[in-house]
Amino acid sequence: MKPPLFVRPLCPEERLALERGLASRSAFTMRRCQALLKSAKGYTPRRIQEMTGISDQSVRNAIHAFHQEGLAALQEKKPSPPQGSKVLPDAALEPLKELIHQRPRQFGFDTSLWTLAKVAKVAADQGMTTRLVSDETIREAMKRLKVGWKRAKRWITSPDPEYARKKGQEIG
């Protein structure tokens, strides 16, 4: 069984900073200060949990962070966004833009309107993507291309002389 974890002995400046932190507006800072001061008094993480309601794992995290970072551990760190690679790289964007300016019927579809799923399928078939990607990936790529993706409505015209009236676009 592991021995209980305690914070290292505090120097006077650290103790003063922790006591000031008890009045912090940040709940994160206040709770960390509570946990560290109680640990400095000799309370175990389990006992601190019972006294304050802070989970014993959070107390351990605070102690480990304090040992590594010192007083900087009292400030909450904002999580950084994931830095993974894009499923659809920038190099595939231009061919994708060219693709959507072609007719879906050229690729064996029985409709003349593109859907995100159809674009994804053709992009995978044409080798623009390594695998079939989701609709959301295609939508995000369209956004990066600054291409609006809305259903065609008023800009479609027809040779039918009654088209405007039928679509409620009566002129004059």
Secondary structure, DSSP 8 states (H G I E B T S, - for coil): -----------HHHHHHHHHHTT-S-HHHHHHHHHHHHHHTT--HHHHHHHH---HHHHHHHHHHHHHHGGGGGS-----------SS-GGGHHHHHHHHTS-GGGGT-SSSS--HHHHHHHHHHTTSSSS---HHHHHHHHHHTT-------TT---S-TTHHHHTT----
